[in-house]
Amino acid sequence: MSALPPWYPDPDETKAAPMPLLVVQGLLNTRDLEHQTDLLGEKDAARAWLEAAGLVPDGSPFESGDLELVRAVREGIRALLAPDQHAHDSAELDPLRELAETHRPRLTVDDGGMLGLSGGPDATLSDRLFGLLLIIHDAQQEGMWTRLKACANPDCGWVFYDRSRNHQGNWCDMAVCGNRMKNRNLRARRR
């Protein structure tokens, strides 16, 4: 695997998605449940991360409302990873619906004759967040979206890209989270 971009939240990530899905994975992993950190917790740090990841155009304004939007989009995208696709809380998906309703994709034709979708102008944070939805759309169409998963350990929730042949990976790290959960389940059964 090639080196991760410097903006990715964990430089030691072993289960990184391919680009451009890595940008979505990176956004989701800005919140680390296990270490109780959030790269989007404070406005200046969030702006720096978002600029480095290409989600905020250089020099554009970035207000508190923008930070709230990014966090809401992050949690909406995280909700899409839920194993039961029909169990989404409607409110979790509202920020994604709002982006979809306020932006219009453009149909493109490349030199090879392949049709694609483009987000159009990407001059604002909102435009670039809409671009993430298009990345997710493409990943869903290509069958890659189901490989992006949140760790089954509820204390972790780290988002990883499942490269297993059978697509049945459950843990960001089997040696850590997998063993923890298996030991918890074993103790619970013994009780």
SULJOPE-V352607 format. One record per pair of residues at least 24 apart in sequence whose C-alpha atoms are under 6 Angstrom apart, sorted by the first residue. I is the first residue (numbers start at 0). GAP is how many residues later the second one is. Records with the same first field share a line. If there is no record, write none. Layout:
I->GAP, GAP
This chain:
6->45, 46
14->145, 146
15->145
16->144
27->46
32->123
33->121, 122
54->73
55->69
80->68
98->31
